[in-house]
Amino acid sequence: MRVWQFVKQSIAQGNVIDVRRKKLGKTGPKPRIITNEYLQSVPLYKRTTERSYAADLKVSHGYLHSLKKKGRLRTHTSANHPALTSNHKVARLKLALAHIHPIPAVGDPTFIDMQQVIHIDEKWFYMNPETRRFYLLPKEENLYKCQQSKRYKIKAMFMGMIGNPFYDLSGNMLHDGKYGIFPFTYQQRAKKKSKNKDAGVMETKAVQNVTKEEIRKMLMNNIIPTLHRKWHPSLSKDIYIQWDNAKPHQIPRDDDFIAACTAHGFNIQMVFQPAQSPDLNVLDLGLFKVIQSLQYQSFPTKIDELIEKVYEAYEWFDPVLNKYSWITLQGVMKKILEKEGGNNFNPPHMGKKRLDSLGLLPELLEVERGLIQQAVEHLNTLFIPTNQQNADYMETEVDVD
């Protein structure tokens, strides 16, 4: 009311309206200063939401949000990593060291090119994922989705097959490294008539229990023939197929399989990646995430449509992204050396697209010789007991006697 009276008086006198405060200097309550130590005093289980975090700090939700905007806080999404034993870490270290060239007299070594390595792995693809995100208008009706059972979802397992892209000396791509993705399905004649099909019609069924026999059929009917057909003739025919050590992944030993692996001058060998190490497979590092996101942009209603959409997503997968995935694999191996075989890290981000546009992206990453020496010394401490350990062992033997 006082301000309004002042405004009317100024208008009547023809003066400039000035409603600024007459107090000098800074006014109002002093800003509250929260130290980093106070922010860290709240246990992590109470820092899962802004409201629970603010309540424990005894500040408002808006104040906590302002700290986040100022960069004092950051959000972090934590995912479970596979649990590793000491044997797992040793195997991961050995695999990383095996993919590095010998240390040269001058400079640091690089990773091998892995042109003769093929990665294979399986993944379930679902007809209808549990949740999807859409961007709707304010008055647009929400999408309605339904399914008969949450437990028995319509799905199909696929085996992906990928290799390292192959370039000539001029940088021209000779092979994109994409060999295929194959479903575990079979054809069955319909026994009864329904609203979707007539009796006697052949229909596609997804294999729900992938056993070692199904794996063998996949290798014999798809993986090995595809290598024979698509392998670039300028590359060596000594090929290593890397897969994980899941229980159905048992290398066949029969004569037919051995003959298929050695046919047409090929020497195909199956090798296992370390246990609990999906981060050492290119399919888990890049391909499966990309094609799953592409496949979820479709709305298949039958298993045949699901297979078709997965095929389309695989074809859309950019070979340049495939090249980036193999470089990411090298970065993961460097992280494994740094963490002494552990997996307490996220896949490294190098800005590969930006470096590639500038012509600065290396195809083979260098590994500091000091890092290699550190990893080798760590392995030696695991296998070679120290003199003190030998003395303790001898004393124990004497006491027992």
C-alpha positions as CSV (number, residue, x, y, z in Angstrom):
1,M,0.0,0.0,0.0
2,R,2.9,2.3,0.9
3,V,4.5,1.7,-2.5
4,W,1.3,2.4,-4.4
5,Q,0.7,5.7,-2.6
6,F,4.3,6.7,-3.5
7,V,3.6,5.8,-7.2
8,K,0.4,7.9,-7.3
9,Q,2.2,10.8,-5.7
10,S,5.1,10.6,-8.2
11,I,2.6,10.5,-11.1
12,A,0.8,13.6,-9.8
13,Q,4.0,15.5,-9.4
14,G,5.4,14.4,-12.8
15,N,8.4,12.8,-11.2
16,V,10.2,9.6,-12.3
17,I,8.8,6.6,-10.5
18,D,11.6,5.0,-8.5
19,V,10.6,2.2,-6.3
20,R,14.1,0.9,-5.6
21,R,14.9,0.0,-2.0
22,K,16.4,2.8,0.1
23,K,18.6,0.4,2.1
24,L,22.3,0.5,1.2
25,G,24.4,-2.6,0.6
26,K,23.3,-6.2,0.5
27,T,20.0,-6.9,2.2
28,G,18.0,-10.0,3.0
29,P,19.0,-13.2,4.7
30,K,22.5,-14.4,4.3
31,P,22.9,-17.2,1.8
32,R,23.3,-20.6,3.3
33,I,26.7,-22.2,2.7
34,I,26.7,-26.0,2.5
35,T,30.1,-27.7,2.4
36,N,30.9,-30.8,0.5
37,E,31.6,-32.6,3.7
38,Y,28.0,-31.9,4.8
39,L,26.7,-33.1,1.5
40,Q,28.7,-36.3,1.8
41,S,27.5,-36.9,5.4
42,V,24.2,-38.3,4.2
43,P,24.5,-42.1,3.5
44,L,24.1,-43.2,0.0
45,Y,20.9,-45.1,0.5
46,K,19.2,-41.8,1.3
47,R,20.6,-40.1,-1.8
48,T,18.5,-42.0,-4.3
49,T,16.0,-39.2,-4.8
50,E,16.2,-35.4,-4.5
51,R,13.4,-35.3,-1.9
52,S,14.9,-37.9,0.5
53,Y,18.3,-36.3,0.1
54,A,16.9,-32.8,0.8
55,A,15.0,-34.1,3.8
56,D,18.1,-35.5,5.4
57,L,20.0,-32.3,4.8
58,K,17.1,-30.3,6.2
59,V,16.9,-28.1,3.1
60,S,14.2,-27.6,0.6
61,H,13.8,-29.7,-2.5
62,G,14.3,-26.6,-4.7
63,Y,17.5,-25.6,-2.9
64,L,18.9,-29.1,-3.6
65,H,17.9,-28.8,-7.2
66,S,19.7,-25.4,-7.5
67,L,22.9,-27.1,-6.2
68,K,22.5,-29.6,-8.9
69,K,22.1,-26.9,-11.6
70,K,25.2,-25.2,-10.2
71,G,27.3,-28.3,-10.7
72,R,27.7,-29.0,-7.0
73,L,25.8,-32.4,-7.4
74,R,25.5,-34.8,-10.3
75,T,23.2,-37.7,-11.0
76,H,24.7,-41.2,-11.4
77,T,23.0,-44.4,-12.5
78,S,24.6,-47.5,-11.0
79,A,24.4,-50.9,-12.6
80,N,25.3,-54.3,-11.2
81,H,28.6,-55.7,-12.5
82,P,29.3,-59.4,-12.7
83,A,31.0,-60.7,-9.5
84,L,34.7,-61.6,-10.1
85,T,36.9,-64.0,-8.2
86,S,40.7,-63.8,-8.3
87,N,40.7,-66.5,-11.0
88,H,38.4,-64.4,-13.2
89,K,40.7,-61.4,-12.8
90,V,43.7,-63.4,-13.8
91,A,42.0,-64.8,-16.9
92,R,40.9,-61.2,-17.9
93,L,44.5,-59.9,-17.4
94,K,45.9,-62.8,-19.5
95,L,43.4,-62.2,-22.3
96,A,44.2,-58.4,-22.4
97,L,48.0,-59.1,-22.4
98,A,47.6,-61.7,-25.2
99,H,46.1,-59.1,-27.5
100,I,49.1,-56.7,-27.3
101,H,52.1,-56.8,-29.6
102,P,55.5,-57.4,-28.0
103,I,57.1,-54.3,-26.5
104,P,59.3,-52.6,-29.2
105,A,62.7,-51.2,-28.5
106,V,61.4,-47.7,-28.9
107,G,57.9,-46.4,-28.1
108,D,54.9,-48.2,-26.7
109,P,53.2,-51.3,-28.1
110,T,49.8,-51.4,-29.7
111,F,47.0,-54.0,-29.7
112,I,46.8,-56.5,-32.4
113,D,44.3,-55.8,-35.2
114,M,42.0,-58.8,-34.4
115,Q,41.1,-59.2,-38.1
116,Q,40.9,-62.9,-37.7
117,V,38.7,-62.8,-34.6
118,I,34.9,-63.3,-34.8
119,H,32.6,-62.7,-31.8
120,I,29.4,-64.6,-31.4
121,D,26.8,-64.4,-28.7
122,E,23.1,-65.0,-28.0
123,K,20.4,-62.5,-27.0
124,W,16.6,-62.7,-26.4
125,F,14.5,-60.2,-28.4
126,Y,11.0,-59.6,-27.1
127,M,7.9,-58.9,-29.1
128,N,6.6,-56.3,-26.6
129,P,9.0,-54.8,-24.0
130,E,7.7,-54.1,-20.5
131,T,7.8,-50.3,-20.8
132,R,8.2,-47.9,-23.7
133,R,8.6,-44.1,-23.8
134,F,6.6,-41.9,-26.1
135,Y,6.3,-38.2,-26.6
136,L,2.6,-37.2,-26.7
137,L,0.7,-33.9,-26.9
138,P,-0.9,-32.6,-23.7
139,K,-4.4,-33.7,-24.7
140,E,-3.3,-36.8,-26.7
141,E,-4.7,-40.1,-25.4
142,N,-2.2,-42.3,-23.6
143,L,-1.2,-45.4,-25.4
144,Y,-2.8,-48.7,-24.2
145,K,-0.8,-51.9,-24.3
146,C,-1.7,-55.3,-23.0
147,Q,-0.4,-58.8,-22.9
148,Q,-1.8,-62.1,-21.8
149,S,1.0,-63.0,-19.4
150,K,3.9,-61.2,-18.0
151,R,5.8,-64.4,-17.3
152,Y,5.4,-66.0,-20.7
153,K,6.3,-63.3,-23.1
154,I,6.6,-63.9,-26.9
155,K,10.3,-63.8,-27.6
156,A,13.0,-65.4,-29.7
157,M,16.7,-65.9,-29.2
158,F,19.1,-64.8,-31.9
159,M,22.8,-65.5,-32.3
160,G,24.8,-62.5,-33.5
161,M,28.0,-62.8,-35.5
162,I,30.3,-59.9,-36.0
163,G,33.9,-59.3,-37.0
164,N,36.3,-56.3,-37.3
165,P,35.8,-54.2,-40.4
166,F,38.5,-54.6,-43.0
167,Y,40.1,-51.7,-44.9
168,D,42.7,-51.4,-47.6
169,L,45.7,-49.2,-47.4
170,S,43.7,-46.3,-48.9
171,G,41.1,-46.5,-46.2
172,N,38.4,-48.0,-48.4
173,M,36.2,-50.6,-46.6
174,L,36.6,-54.0,-48.1
175,H,34.3,-55.8,-45.6
176,D,32.0,-54.3,-43.0
177,G,32.5,-57.1,-40.5
178,K,28.7,-57.9,-40.4
179,Y,28.2,-61.6,-41.0
180,G,24.7,-62.0,-39.8
181,I,22.2,-62.7,-37.0
182,F,20.3,-65.9,-36.9
183,P,17.2,-66.9,-34.9
184,F,16.7,-70.2,-33.0
185,T,13.5,-71.2,-34.6
186,Y,11.9,-74.2,-36.3
187,Q,8.9,-74.9,-38.5
188,Q,5.9,-76.8,-37.2
189,R,2.6,-77.7,-38.8
190,A,-0.4,-76.2,-37.0
191,K,-2.5,-79.0,-35.4
192,K,-5.7,-76.9,-34.8
193,K,-7.5,-74.1,-36.6
194,S,-7.6,-70.7,-35.0
195,K,-8.6,-67.2,-35.9
196,N,-5.0,-66.5,-37.1
197,K,-4.3,-69.7,-39.1
198,D,-5.8,-72.8,-40.5
199,A,-5.0,-76.4,-39.5
200,G,-2.1,-77.9,-41.4
201,V,-0.3,-74.5,-42.1
202,M,3.4,-74.4,-41.4
203,E,4.1,-71.8,-38.6
204,T,7.4,-70.5,-37.1
205,K,8.1,-71.5,-33.5
206,A,10.9,-70.1,-31.3
207,V,13.2,-72.5,-29.5
208,Q,12.7,-71.7,-25.8
209,N,15.4,-74.0,-24.5
210,V,18.7,-73.6,-26.3
211,T,20.7,-76.7,-25.6
212,K,24.1,-77.8,-26.8
213,E,22.4,-79.7,-29.6
214,E,20.8,-76.4,-30.8
215,I,24.1,-74.7,-30.5
216,R,25.8,-77.3,-32.7
217,K,23.1,-77.0,-35.3
218,M,23.5,-73.2,-35.3
219,L,27.3,-73.6,-35.8
220,M,26.9,-76.2,-38.5
221,N,24.0,-74.6,-40.4
222,N,24.7,-70.9,-40.1
223,I,28.0,-69.7,-38.4
224,I,30.6,-71.9,-40.2
225,P,28.9,-71.7,-43.7
226,T,28.6,-68.0,-43.4
227,L,32.3,-67.7,-42.7
228,H,33.0,-69.9,-45.8
229,R,30.8,-67.7,-47.9
230,K,31.6,-64.1,-46.6
231,W,35.2,-64.3,-45.5
232,H,37.4,-61.9,-47.5
233,P,39.9,-63.8,-49.6
234,S,42.8,-61.5,-48.8
235,L,42.7,-62.5,-45.1
236,S,44.3,-65.5,-43.5
237,K,41.9,-68.4,-43.1
238,D,43.1,-69.1,-39.6
239,I,40.0,-67.9,-37.7
240,Y,39.2,-67.7,-34.0
241,I,35.6,-67.6,-33.0
242,Q,35.2,-66.1,-29.5
243,W,32.2,-66.9,-27.3
244,D,31.4,-67.0,-23.6
245,N,31.5,-70.2,-21.6
246,A,27.8,-70.7,-21.1
247,K,26.9,-74.3,-20.3
248,P,25.4,-75.1,-23.8
249,H,28.6,-73.7,-25.4
250,Q,30.4,-77.0,-25.7
251,I,32.7,-77.3,-28.7
252,P,31.6,-80.3,-30.8
253,R,34.3,-82.9,-31.3
254,D,32.6,-85.1,-33.9
255,D,34.2,-85.7,-37.4
256,D,31.5,-83.7,-39.2
257,F,32.2,-80.5,-37.2
258,I,36.0,-80.9,-37.5
259,A,35.6,-81.4,-41.3
260,A,33.4,-78.2,-41.5
261,C,36.0,-76.2,-39.6
262,T,38.8,-77.3,-41.9
263,A,37.0,-77.3,-45.2
264,H,38.1,-75.0,-48.2
265,G,41.5,-74.4,-46.5
266,F,40.0,-72.9,-43.4
267,N,41.3,-73.5,-39.9
268,I,38.4,-72.4,-37.6
269,Q,39.0,-72.6,-33.9
270,M,36.6,-71.9,-31.0
271,V,38.0,-70.0,-28.0
272,F,36.3,-69.0,-24.8
273,Q,36.4,-65.5,-23.3
274,P,37.0,-65.2,-19.6
275,A,34.0,-66.0,-17.4
276,Q,31.9,-63.2,-16.1
277,S,33.3,-60.9,-18.8
278,P,30.5,-59.7,-21.2
279,D,32.6,-56.5,-21.6
280,L,35.1,-58.4,-23.6
281,N,32.6,-59.2,-26.4
282,V,31.9,-56.7,-29.1
283,L,28.3,-57.8,-29.4
284,D,27.6,-56.7,-25.8
285,L,29.6,-53.5,-26.1
286,G,27.6,-52.1,-29.1
287,L,25.7,-54.3,-31.6
288,F,23.0,-55.7,-29.4
289,K,22.1,-52.4,-27.8
290,V,21.8,-50.7,-31.1
291,I,19.7,-53.2,-32.9
292,Q,17.5,-53.8,-29.9
293,S,16.7,-50.0,-29.7
294,L,15.9,-50.1,-33.5
295,Q,13.8,-53.2,-33.1
296,Y,11.8,-51.7,-30.3
297,Q,10.7,-48.9,-32.7
298,S,8.5,-51.4,-34.5
299,F,5.3,-53.1,-33.3
300,P,5.4,-56.8,-34.5
301,T,2.4,-58.9,-33.8
302,K,3.8,-62.4,-34.8
303,I,7.0,-64.2,-34.4
304,D,7.7,-63.9,-38.1
305,E,7.4,-60.1,-38.0
306,L,9.7,-60.0,-34.9
307,I,12.4,-61.9,-36.9
308,E,11.9,-59.6,-39.9
309,K,12.4,-56.5,-37.7
310,V,15.5,-57.9,-36.1
311,Y,16.9,-58.6,-39.5
312,E,16.1,-55.0,-40.6
313,A,17.7,-53.6,-37.5
314,Y,20.9,-55.6,-38.1
315,E,21.1,-54.4,-41.7
316,W,20.6,-50.8,-40.5
317,F,23.5,-51.2,-38.0
318,D,26.2,-48.7,-39.3
319,P,29.6,-50.4,-40.0
320,V,31.3,-47.3,-38.7
321,L,29.7,-48.0,-35.3
322,N,31.1,-51.5,-35.6
323,K,34.6,-50.1,-36.1
324,Y,34.1,-47.9,-33.0
325,S,33.0,-51.0,-31.0
326,W,36.3,-52.8,-31.7
327,I,38.2,-49.7,-30.6
328,T,36.1,-49.6,-27.5
329,L,37.1,-53.2,-26.8
330,Q,40.7,-52.1,-26.8
331,G,39.9,-49.4,-24.4
332,V,38.2,-51.9,-22.1
333,M,41.3,-54.1,-22.2
334,K,43.4,-51.1,-21.1
335,K,41.0,-50.5,-18.2
336,I,41.3,-54.1,-17.2
337,L,45.1,-53.7,-17.0
338,E,44.7,-50.6,-14.9
339,K,42.2,-52.3,-12.6
340,E,44.3,-55.4,-12.3
341,G,41.6,-57.6,-13.9
342,G,38.7,-55.9,-12.2
343,N,35.5,-54.6,-13.8
344,N,34.9,-51.5,-11.6
345,F,34.8,-49.1,-14.5
346,N,32.5,-48.0,-17.3
347,P,33.3,-48.5,-20.9
348,P,35.7,-45.7,-21.8
349,H,34.5,-42.8,-24.0
350,M,37.1,-41.4,-26.3
351,G,35.1,-39.1,-28.5
352,K,35.6,-41.5,-31.4
353,K,33.2,-39.8,-33.8
354,R,34.9,-36.4,-33.3
355,L,38.4,-37.9,-33.7
356,D,37.3,-39.8,-36.7
357,S,35.9,-36.7,-38.4
358,L,39.3,-35.0,-37.8
359,G,41.2,-38.0,-39.1
360,L,42.8,-38.5,-35.7
361,L,41.1,-41.8,-34.6
362,P,43.7,-44.6,-34.2
363,E,42.6,-48.0,-35.3
364,L,45.0,-49.6,-32.8
365,L,45.4,-48.1,-29.4
366,E,48.8,-47.8,-27.7
367,V,49.4,-49.4,-24.3
368,E,52.0,-47.8,-22.0
369,R,54.8,-50.1,-21.3
370,G,54.6,-49.1,-17.6
371,L,51.0,-50.3,-17.5
372,I,52.0,-53.7,-19.0
373,Q,54.8,-54.0,-16.5
374,Q,52.4,-53.3,-13.7
375,A,50.0,-56.0,-14.9
376,V,52.8,-58.5,-15.3
377,E,54.2,-57.8,-11.8
378,H,50.7,-58.2,-10.4
379,L,50.4,-61.6,-12.0
380,N,53.8,-62.6,-10.7
381,T,52.7,-61.8,-7.1
382,L,49.8,-64.1,-7.5
383,F,51.8,-67.1,-8.7
384,I,55.3,-66.6,-7.2
385,P,55.4,-66.6,-3.4
386,T,57.7,-64.2,-1.7
387,N,60.6,-65.3,0.5
388,Q,58.6,-64.4,3.6
389,Q,55.7,-66.6,2.4
390,N,58.1,-69.5,1.9
391,A,59.5,-69.0,5.4
392,D,56.0,-68.9,6.9
393,Y,55.2,-72.1,5.0
394,M,58.3,-73.8,6.2
395,E,57.6,-72.8,9.8
396,T,54.1,-74.2,9.5
397,E,55.4,-77.5,8.2
398,V,57.8,-77.7,11.1
399,D,55.1,-77.0,13.7
400,V,52.8,-79.6,12.2
401,D,55.5,-82.2,12.4
